[in-house]
Amino acid sequence: MQSIDSLSDPYDDVAAESAAADVGERRDPQALLSTLWAMLARPAAGSASTLAAHRQHTADELVAALRGVPAQQDVAVALADLLTLGGGDPERFGHPARQACVEAVERLMLAQAADPVAQPRVERPRHTLPPIVLAALPSPSAGRRVQTILGRLGMEVHVADDLLGLDALLAETPADLVITEVGLPEGEAVPGAVTLCDRVREYPMHRRTPVLCLDNSPGAMTVRTTGPLQPRPGIRIGPRPVSRAEFVLRVRVLLPLE
């Protein structure tokens, strides 16, 4: 007798009908985003669920629909990569990764609502300067990995090894994003998440710069936390990403879309 856990998710039939009806058509980004949001709000149920595959398909359609809007398409590509990883390796698609996807969808929905330009759009060449990212992480190897990953995406990455190095970068670099981690060494003091983020905000040039603060301590809070470490506007405090795809999406969501 087949167990309930092995049955397909009943939501799959609706998603399958929607996908079949739109084969070959250029979809409306807002409709695709609404569909993705609904899919992410409902966890896949059962080992035979095809919900993950439908999420991947919808994300791929979103990438195609956002051609000509480079910043939004970059977020959509990162979203599709993480959803593809989640479909192939569910164990690496935990609550923080799902929340990162939800945040990406909501960011794109807001961008679409603020820019109601008729579709389809015409491809526009990129003439903007690359995003500047400041990274200050506890180990040189972590800094090198961040520099390699984001450098390949066309970002200009400056890495510091400690708080003194971060202070020097903050004082002289007009960054688009600051990435750091709880536990960054400062002599014998180890700053907490709030202290570290407040330190960034002390520099007038970075009072509005987005901050991604990672916490690798046991029981680290998720991207959307409650309590004393609840992120303020422009600040995300969460566990260290378990995959490259999750890290890239977290970064893309915090970078300016224009």
PAZAPA-4460 file (N, C-alpha, C; in steps of 0.05 Angstrom, whole numbers, plus 32768, in hexadecimal, padded with zeros to 4 digits):
% residues 258
    n_x    n_y    n_z   ca_x   ca_y   ca_z    c_x    c_y    c_z   seq   type   mol
   8011   7FE8   8000   8000   8000   8000   8012   8019   8000     1      M     A
   800B   802C   7FEF   801B   8044   7FEC   8016   8057   8004     2      Q     A
   802B   8062   800F   8028   8073   8026   8021   808F   801D     3      S     A
   8015   809F   802F   800D   80BA   8029   8026   80CB   8021     4      I     A
   803C   80C6   802F   8054   80D6   802A   805F   80D3   800D     5      D     A
   8058   80BD   8000   8063   80B8   7FE5   8052   80C3   7FCF     6      S     A
   803A   80CE   7FD7   8028   80D9   7FC3   8031   80F4   7FB9     7      L     A
   8029   80FC   7FA1   8030   8116   7F97   8021   812C   7FA6     8      S     A
   802C   8143   7FA6   801F   815A   7FB3   8006   8162   7FA3     9      D     A
   7FEF   8165   7FAF   7FD7   816C   7FA0   7FDA   8187   7F92    10      P     A
   7FEC   8198   7F9B   7FF0   81B2   7F8E   7FFD   81AF   7F73    11      Y     A
   800A   8198   7F6E   8018   8193   7F55   8006   8195   7F3D    12      D     A
   7FED   818B   7F3F   7FDB   818A   7F28   7FD6   81A6   7F1E    13      D     A
   7FD2   81B9   7F30   7FCD   81D5   7F29   7FE5   81E0   7F1B    14      V     A
   7FFD   81DC   7F26   8015   81E6   7F1A   801A   81DA   7EFE    15      A     A
   8014   81C0   7EFB   8018   81B3   7EE2   8006   81BE   7ECC    16      A     A
   7FED   81C2   7ED4   7FDA   81CD   7EC0   7FE2   81E9   7EB8    17      E     A
   7FEC   81FA   7ECB   7FF4   8215   7EC5   800C   8214   7EB2    18      S     A
   801F   8202   7EB7   8037   8200   7EA6   8030   81F7   7E8A    19      A     A
   801E   81E4   7E88   8017   81D9   7E6E   8008   81EE   7E5E    20      A     A
   7FF8   81FF   7E6A   7FE9   8212   7E5C   7FFA   8229   7E50    21      A     A
   8012   822C   7E5B   8022   8243   7E53   803B   823B   7E43    22      D     A
   803C   8222   7E39   8054   821A   7E2A   8057   822B   7E12    23      V     A
   806F   8235   7E0E   8075   8245   7DF6   806E   8262   7DF9    24      G     A
   8061   826B   7E0E   8059   8287   7E12   806D   8295   7E24    25      E     A
   8071   82AF   7E1F   8081   82BF   7E31   806F   82C8   7E48    26      R     A
   8075   82BE   7E60   8064   82C3   7E77   8067   82DE   7E82    27      R     A
   8053   82E8   7E90   8053   8301   7E9F   8064   82FD   7EB8    28      D     A
   8079   830D   7EBC   808A   8309   7ED5   8079   830A   7EEE    29      P     A
   8066   831C   7EF0   8057   831E   7F09   8047   8305   7F0E    30      Q     A
   803C   82F9   7EF9   802D   82E0   7EFD   8040   82C9   7F05    31      A     A
   8057   82C8   7EF9   806B   82B4   7F01   8074   82B7   7F1E    32      L     A
   8078   82D0   7F26   8081   82D5   7F41   806B   82CD   7F55    33      L     A
   8052   82D3   7F4F   803C   82CB   7F60   803B   82AC   7F63    34      S     A
   803F   829E   7F4D   803F   8281   7F4D   8056   8276   7F5E    35      T     A
   806D   8281   7F5A   8084   8278   7F6A   8080   827D   7F88    36      L     A
   8075   8295   7F8F   8070   829B   7FAB   805E   8286   7FB7    37      W     A
   8048   827F   7FA9   8036   826B   7FB3   8043   824F   7FB6    38      A     A
   8054   8248   7FA3   8062   822E   7FA4   8075   822E   7FBC    39      M     A
   8083   8244   7FC1   8096   8244   7FD7   8089   8245   7FF2    40      L     A
   8070   8250   7FF3   8061   8251   800C   8057   8235   8014    41      A     A
   8056   8223   8000   804D   8208   8006   8063   81F4   8003    42      R     A
   806D   81E8   8019   8083   81D4   8017   807A   81BC   8006    43      P     A
   808D   81B0   7FF8   8087   8198   7FE9   807F   8182   7FFD    44      A     A
   806B   8172   7FF6   8062   815C   8008   8063   8142   7FF9    45      A     A
   8072   812F   8004   8074   8115   7FF8   808C   8112   7FE7    46      G     A
   8097   80F9   7FE6   80B0   80F4   7FD7   80AB   80F6   7FB9    47      S     A
   8092   80F3   7FB0   808D   80F4   7F94   8083   810F   7F8B    48      A     A
   8084   8123   7F9C   807A   813E   7F95   808A   8149   7F7E    49      S     A
   807C   8156   7F6B   808A   8163   7F55   808A   8181   7F58    50      T     A
   8084   818B   7F70   8083   81A7   7F75   809E   81B5   7F70    51      L     A
   80B4   81A7   7F78   80CE   81B3   7F73   80D4   81B7   7F56    52      A     A
   80CC   81A3   7F45   80D0   81A5   7F28   80C0   81BD   7F1D    53      A     A
   80A7   81C1   7F27   8097   81D7   7F1D   80A3   81F2   7F25    54      H     A
   80AF   81F3   7F3D   80BC   820B   7F46   80D3   8212   7F33    55      R     A
   80E3   81FD   7F2C   80F9   8201   7F1A   80F0   820C   7EFF    56      Q     A
   80DB   81FF   7EF4   80D0   8207   7EDA   80C7   8224   7EDB    57      H     A
   80B8   822B   7EEF   80AE   8247   7EF2   80C5   825B   7EF4    58      T     A
   80D9   8254   7F04   80F0   8265   7F07   80FF   8269   7EEC    59      A     A
   8101   8254   7EDC   810E   8256   7EC2   80FE   8269   7EB0    60      D     A
   80E3   8267   7EB1   80D2   8279   7EA2   80D5   8296   7EAB    61      E     A
   80D9   8299   7EC5   80DD   82B4   7ECF   80F7   82C1   7EC4    62      L     A
   810C   82B1   7EC3   8125   82BB   7EB8   8121   82C4   7E9B    63      V     A
   8113   82B5   7E8B   810E   82BC   7E70   80FC   82D5   7E6E    64      A     A
   80E9   82D7   7E80   80D6   82EE   7E7F   80E4   8308   7E87    65      A     A
   80FA   8307   7E96   8107   831F   7EA0   811F   8327   7E8F    66      L     A
   8121   831B   7E77   8137   8324   7E65   8133   8342   7E5F    67      R     A
   8149   8350   7E5F   8148   836D   7E5A   8146   837D   7E74    68      G     A
   8144   836F   7E8B   8145   837C   7EA5   815C   836F   7EB4    69      V     A
   8175   8377   7EAF   818C   8368   7EB9   818C   8363   7ED7    70      P     A
   8187   8377   7EE7   8189   8373   7F04   8174   8360   7F0E    71      A     A
   815C   8362   7F04   8147   8350   7F0C   814C   8334   7F01    72      Q     A
   8157   8332   7EE9   815D   8318   7EDE   8173   830A   7EEE    73      Q     A
   8187   8319   7EF8   819C   830D   7F08   8190   8300   7F21    74      D     A
   817D   830D   7F2E   8170   8302   7F45   8160   82E9   7F3D    75      V     A
   8153   82EA   7F26   8143   82D3   7F1D   8155   82BB   7F17    76      A     A
   816C   82C0   7F0B   817F   82AA   7F05   8189   829D   7F1F    77      V     A
   8190   82AE   7F33   8199   82A3   7F4C   8182   8293   7F5A    78      A     A
   816A   829D   7F58   8153   828F   7F63   814F   8274   7F55    79      L     A
   8151   8274   7F3A   814E   825B   7F2C   8164   8247   7F33    80      A     A
   817C   8251   7F37   8192   823F   7F3F   818D   8231   7F5A    81      D     A
   8183   8241   7F6D   817E   8236   7F88   8166   8223   7F87    82      L     A
   8151   8229   7F77   813A   8217   7F75   8142   81FD   7F67    83      L     A
   8155   81FF   7F54   815F   81E7   7F47   816E   81D5   7F5A    84      T     A
   817E   81E2   7F6B   818C   81D3   7F80   8178   81C6   7F93    85      L     A
   8164   81D5   7F9B   8150   81CA   7FAD   8140   81B2   7FA1    86      G     A
   813C   81B3   7F87   812F   819D   7F7A   8140   8184   7F78    87      G     A
   815B   8188   7F76   816C   8171   7F73   8177   8167   7F8E    88      G     A
   8179   8179   7FA2   8184   8172   7FBC   8174   817F   7FD2    89      D     A
   815D   8174   7FD8   814B   8180   7FEC   8158   8185   8007    90      P     A
   816C   8174   800E   8178   8178   8028   8188   8192   802A    91      E     A
   818F   819D   8014   819E   81B7   8014   818B   81CE   800F    92      R     A
   8171   81C9   800E   815E   81DE   800A   814C   81E0   8023    93      F     A
   8159   81E9   8039   814B   81EB   8052   813C   8206   8055    94      G     A
   8134   820B   806E   8123   8223   8073   8131   823D   806A    95      H     A
   814B   8241   8071   8158   825A   8068   8158   825E   804A    96      P     A
   815D   8248   803B   815D   824A   801E   8142   8250   8013    97      A     A
   812D   8244   801F   8112   824A   8016   810B   8267   801C    98      R     A
   8113   8271   8033   810D   828D   803A   811C   82A0   8027    99      Q     A
   8134   8299   801F   8143   82A9   800C   8134   82AA   7FF2   100      A     A
   8129   8294   7FE9   8119   8294   7FD0   8100   82A5   7FD3   101      C     A
   80F2   82A3   7FE9   80DA   82B3   7FEE   80E2   82D1   7FED   102      V     A
   80F8   82D8   7FFA   8100   82F4   7FFA   8107   82FE   7FDE   103      E     A
   8114   82ED   7FCE   811A   82F4   7FB3   8101   82F9   7FA2   104      A     A
   80ED   82E7   7FA5   80D4   82EA   7F97   80C6   8304   7F9F   105      V     A
   80C5   830A   7FB9   80B8   8322   7FC2   80C7   833B   7FB9   106      E     A
   80E2   833A   7FB8   80F1   8351   7FAE   80EB   8356   7F91   107      R     A
   80E9   8341   7F81   80E3   8344   7F65   80C6   834D   7F60   108      L     A
   80B4   8344   7F71   8098   834D   7F6F   8096   836C   7F74   109      M     A
   80A5   8375   7F88   80A6   8392   7F8E   80B2   83A1   7F77   110      L     A
   80C7   8397   7F6B   80D4   83A4   7F54   80C2   83A5   7F3C   111      A     A
   80B3   8390   7F38   80A0   8390   7F21   808A   83A3   7F26   112      Q     A
   8080   83A5   7F3E   806A   83B8   7F44   8073   83D5   7F41   113      A     A
   808D   83DA   7F46   8097   83F5   7F44   809F   83FD   7F28   114      A     A
   80A0   83E9   7F16   80A9   83EE   7EFB   8096   83E0   7EE7   115      D     A
   807E   83EA   7EE5   806A   83DC   7ED4   806E   83E2   7EB6   116      P     A
   8085   83DB   7EAB   808A   83DF   7E8F   807E   83C8   7E7F   117      V     A
   8072   83CE   7E68   8065   83BA   7E58   8079   83A4   7E4F   118      A     A
   806F   838C   7E4F   807F   8375   7E46   8078   836F   7E29   119      Q     A
   808A   8363   7E19   80A5   835B   7E20   80B8   8372   7E20   120      P     A
   80CE   8370   7E2E   80E2   8385   7E2E   80F8   8380   7E1A   121      R     A
   8106   8395   7E13   811C   8393   7E00   8136   8390   7E10   122      V     A
   8147   837E   7E07   8160   837A   7E15   8170   8394   7E15   123      E     A
   817A   839B   7E2D   8189   83B4   7E30   81A6   83AD   7E37   124      R     A
   81BA   83B9   7E2A   81D6   83B3   7E31   81DC   83BD   7E4D   125      P     A
   81EF   83B0   7E5A   81F7   83B8   7E75   820F   83CB   7E73   126      R     A
   820B   83E3   7E7E   8221   83F7   7E7E   8226   8400   7E9B   127      H     A
   821C   83F3   7EAE   821F   83FB   7ECA   8239   83F0   7ED6   128      T     A
   8242   83FD   7EEB   825A   83F4   7EF8   8253   83DA   7F08   129      L     A
   8267   83C8   7F0C   8261   83B0   7F1B   825B   83B6   7F38   130      P     A
   8249   83A6   7F45   8244   83AB   7F62   825E   83A7   7F72   131      P     A
   8261   83B8   7F87   8278   83B6   7F99   826F   83A8   7FB3   132      I     A
   827D   8393   7FBA   8276   8384   7FD2   828E   8384   7FE5   133      V     A
   8289   838A   7FFE   829D   8388   8013   8298   836F   8023   134      L     A
   82AC   835E   8026   82A9   8345   8035   82BD   8344   804C   135      A     A
   82B4   833F   8064   82C5   833C   807B   82BD   8322   808A   136      A     A
   82CD   830D   8087   82C5   82F3   8092   82DC   82E8   80A3   137      L     A
   82D6   82D6   80B6   82E9   82CD   80CA   8302   82BF   80BF   138      P     A
   8300   82B3   80A7   8317   82A4   809C   831E   82AD   8080   139      S     A
   8338   82AD   807A   8341   82B5   805F   8335   82A4   8049   140      P     A
   8331   828A   804F   8326   8278   803B   8309   827F   8034   141      S     A
   82FA   8287   8049   82DE   8290   8044   82DE   82A9   8033   142      A     A
   82F0   82BC   8038   82F2   82D4   8028   82F9   82CE   800B   143      G     A
   830B   82BB   8007   8313   82B3   7FEC   82FB   82A7   7FDD   144      R     A
   82EC   8296   7FEB   82D5   8289   7FDE   82C0   829E   7FD5   145      R     A
   82BB   82B1   7FE7   82A8   82C6   7FE1   82B2   82D7   7FC9   146      V     A
   82CB   82DD   7FC9   82D7   82ED   7FB4   82D6   82DE   7F99   147      Q     A
   82DA   82C4   7F9A   82D9   82B4   7F81   82BD   82B2   7F77   148      T     A
   82AA   82AC   7F88   828E   82A8   7F80   8282   82C2   7F74   149      I     A
   8285   82D7   7F83   8279   82F1   7F7B   8289   82FE   7F64   150      L     A
   82A3   82F9   7F64   82B3   8304   7F4E   82AB   82F9   7F33   151      G     A
   82A5   82DF   7F33   829C   82D2   7F1A   8281   82DD   7F10   152      R     A
   8272   82E9   7F23   8258   82F5   7F1B   825B   8312   7F13   153      L     A
   8274   831B   7F11   8278   8337   7F07   8278   834C   7F1D   154      G     A
   827A   8343   7F36   827A   8356   7F4D   8297   835D   7F55   155      M     A
   829B   8375   7F5F   82B5   837D   7F69   82B5   8378   7F87   156      E     A
   82C6   8366   7F90   82C5   835D   7FAC   82DF   8365   7FBA   157      V     A
   82DC   8372   7FD2   82F3   837A   7FE3   82F0   836A   7FFD   158      H     A
   8305   835C   8005   8304   834A   801C   8316   8354   8032   159      V     A
   830B   8354   804B   831A   835A   8063   831B   8341   8075   160      A     A
   8330   8340   8085   8334   8328   8096   8329   832C   80B2   161      D     A
   8325   8345   80BA   831C   834B   80D6   830D   8365   80D6   162      D     A
   8306   836D   80EE   82F6   8386   80F1   8306   839F   80EA   163      L     A
   8320   839F   80EF   8330   83B6   80E8   8331   83B9   80C9   164      L     A
   8334   83A2   80BB   8333   83A3   809E   8318   83AC   8094   165      G     A
   8302   83A2   80A1   82E8   83AB   8098   82E4   83C9   809C   166      L     A
   82ED   83D3   80B3   82EB   83EF   80B8   82F9   83FF   80A3   167      D     A
   8311   83F6   809A   8320   8405   8085   8310   8405   806B   168      A     A
   8304   83EE   8065   82F5   83ED   804C   82DC   83FE   804D   169      L     A
   82CE   83FD   8064   82B6   840D   8067   82BB   842B   8065   170      L     A
   82D3   8433   806E   82DA   8450   806E   82DF   845B   8053   171      A     A
   82E7   8449   8040   82F0   8453   8026   82E2   8447   800D   172      E     A
   82D0   8434   8011   82C4   8426   7FFA   82A6   842A   7FFA   173      T     A
   829B   8436   7FE4   827E   8439   7FE2   8271   841F   7FD8   174      P     A
   826D   840C   7FEB   8264   83F2   7FE4   8246   83F0   7FDF   175      A     A
   823E   83DC   7FCF   8221   83D6   7FCB   8217   83C1   7FDE   176      D     A
   822A   83B2   7FEB   8222   839D   7FFE   823A   8397   8010   177      L     A
   8234   8392   802A   8248   8389   803D   8240   836D   8046   178      V     A
   8254   835A   8045   824F   833F   804E   8262   833A   8065   179      I     A
   8258   8331   807B   8269   832B   8092   825D   8314   80A2   180      T     A
   826B   830C   80B7   8262   82F5   80C7   8266   82FA   80E4   181      E     A
   8253   82F1   80F4   8256   82F3   8111   826F   82E4   811A   182      V     A
   827F   82F0   812B   8298   82E2   8134   82B0   82ED   8126   183      G     A
   82AD   8303   8117   82C4   830F   810A   82D7   8319   811F   184      L     A
   82F1   8311   811E   8303   8318   8134   830A   8335   8137   185      P     A
   830B   833E   8150   8313   8359   8157   8323   8357   8170   186      E     A
   833D   8350   816E   834C   834A   8186   8340   8332   8194   187      G     A
   8338   8336   81AD   832B   8320   81BC   830D   8323   81BD   188      E     A
   8303   8339   81B1   82E6   833D   81B1   82D9   8330   8199   189      A     A
   82C2   8324   819D   82B3   8317   8186   8298   8325   8184   190      V     A
   8294   8335   816F   827B   8345   816D   8263   8333   8167   191      P     A
   824C   833B   8172   8233   832E   816B   8228   833A   8152   192      G     A
   8212   832E   8148   8206   8337   812F   81FE   8354   812F   193      A     A
   81F0   835C   8144   81E6   8377   8146   81FD   838B   8148   194      V     A
   8211   8385   8158   8228   8396   815B   8237   839A   8140   195      T     A
   823A   8384   8132   8248   8384   8118   8239   8395   8104   196      L     A
   821F   8391   8102   820F   83A1   80EF   820E   83BE   80F6   197      C     A
   820C   83C4   8110   820C   83E0   8119   8227   83EE   8112   198      D     A
   823C   83DE   8113   8256   83E9   810C   8257   83F3   80EF   199      R     A
   824B   83E3   80DD   8249   83EC   80C1   823A   8406   80BF   200      V     A
   8224   8408   80CE   8213   841F   80CC   8220   8439   80D8   201      R     A
   8236   8436   80E6   8243   844D   80F1   8250   845E   80DC   202      E     A
   8255   8453   80C4   8261   8461   80AE   824C   846F   809E   203      Y     A
   824C   8489   809B   8237   8498   808C   8233   848D   8070   204      P     A
   8249   8484   8063   8247   847A   8048   8237   845F   8047   205      M     A
   8234   8452   805E   8228   8437   805E   820F   8436   8070   206      H     A
   8202   844C   8074   81EA   844C   8085   81D3   843E   8077   207      R     A
   81D4   843B   805C   81BF   842D   804D   81CA   8416   803D   208      R     A
   81E3   840F   8041   81EF   83F9   8032   81E4   83DE   803D   209      T     A
   81DA   83CD   802C   81D0   83B3   8036   81E6   83A3   8043   210      P     A
   81DE   8394   8059   81F2   8384   8067   81E7   8367   8069   211      V     A
   81F8   8354   8062   81F2   8338   8065   8205   832E   807B   212      L     A
   81FA   8327   8092   8209   831E   80A9   8203   8301   80AE   213      C     A
   8217   82F0   80AC   8213   82D3   80AE   821A   82CA   80CB   214      L     A
   820B   82B6   80D4   820F   82AC   80EF   8212   828E   80EE   215      D     A
   822A   8284   80F4   822F   8268   80F3   822D   825A   810E   216      N     A
   8223   8268   8122   8221   825D   813D   820A   8248   813E   217      S     A
   820B   8235   8151   81F6   8221   8153   81DB   822F   8158   218      P     A
   81C7   8225   8149   81AC   8230   814C   81A9   824C   8141   219      G     A
   81B9   8252   812D   81B8   826D   8121   819C   8272   8116   220      A     A
   8193   828B   8118   8179   8293   810F   8177   8291   80F1   221      M     A
   815F   8290   80E6   815B   828F   80CA   815B   82AB   80BF   222      T     A
   8157   82AE   80A4   8159   82C8   8098   8145   82DB   80A4   223      V     A
   812D   82D2   80AA   8119   82E3   80B7   8118   82DB   80D4   224      R     A
   8123   82EB   80E5   8125   82E4   8101   8112   82F4   8112   225      T     A
   810F   82EC   812A   8100   82FC   813E   8111   8300   8156   226      T     A
   810A   8312   8167   811A   8316   817F   812E   832C   817C   227      G     A
   8142   832D   818E   8155   8343   818E   8167   8345   8176   228      P     A
   816B   832F   8167   817B   8330   814F   816B   8333   8136   229      L     A
   8152   833C   8138   8142   8340   8121   814E   8354   810E   230      Q     A
   8152   834D   80F4   815F   8360   80E1   8150   837A   80DE   231      P     A
   815F   8390   80DC   8153   83AA   80D6   8153   83AD   80B8   232      R     A
   8146   83C3   80AD   8146   83C7   8090   8162   83C7   8085   233      P     A
   8165   83B7   806F   817F   83B6   8062   8193   83A3   806F   234      G     A
   818B   8395   8084   819D   8383   8092   8190   8367   8093   235      I     A
   819F   8353   808B   8196   8337   808C   81AA   8328   809E   236      R     A
   819F   831B   80B3   81AF   830B   80C5   81A5   82EE   80C2   237      I     A
   81B6   82DB   80BB   81AD   82C0   80B8   81C4   82AC   80B8   238      G     A
   81BD   8293   80B8   81D2   827E   80B8   81E3   827E   809F   239      P     A
   81FB   8274   80A1   820C   8273   808A   81FF   8261   8074   240      R     A
   81FE   8269   805B   81F2   8259   8046   8200   823E   8043   241      P     A
   81F0   822A   803D   81FB   820F   803A   8203   8209   801D   242      V     A
   81FD   821B   800B   8204   8216   7FEF   820C   8230   7FE1   243      S     A
   821A   822E   7FCB   8221   8245   7FBB   8209   8253   7FB1   244      R     A
   81F5   8243   7FA8   81DC   824F   7F9C   81CD   8260   7FB1   245      A     A
   81CC   8256   7FCA   81BE   8266   7FDF   81CD   8280   7FE5   246      E     A
   81E8   827E   7FE6   81F8   8296   7FEB   81F4   82AB   7FD5   247      F     A
   81F5   82A2   7FBC   81F3   82B5   7FA5   81D7   82C2   7FA6   248      V     A
   81C2   82B3   7FAC   81A8   82BF   7FAC   81A6   82D3   7FC3   249      L     A
   81B1   82CD   7FDB   81B0   82E0   7FF1   81BD   82FA   7FE9   250      R     A
   81D4   82F8   7FDB   81E2   8310   7FD2   81D2   831F   7FBD   251      V     A
   81C7   8312   7FA9   81B8   831F   7F94   81A0   832E   7F9F   252      R     A
   8193   8322   7FB2   817B   832F   7FBD   8181   8349   7FCB   253      V     A
   8199   834B   7FD6   81A0   8364   7FE5   81AC   837A   7FD4   254      L     A
   81B5   8373   7FBC   81C1   8387   7FAA   81AB   8398   7F9D   255      L     A
   81B2   83B1   7F96   819E   83C2   7F89   8194   83B6   7F6F   256      P     A
   817A   83B9   7F69   816F   83AE   7F50   8171   83C2   7F39   257      L     A
   8179   83DA   7F3E   817B   83EE   7F29   8198   83F8   7F26   258      E     A
***
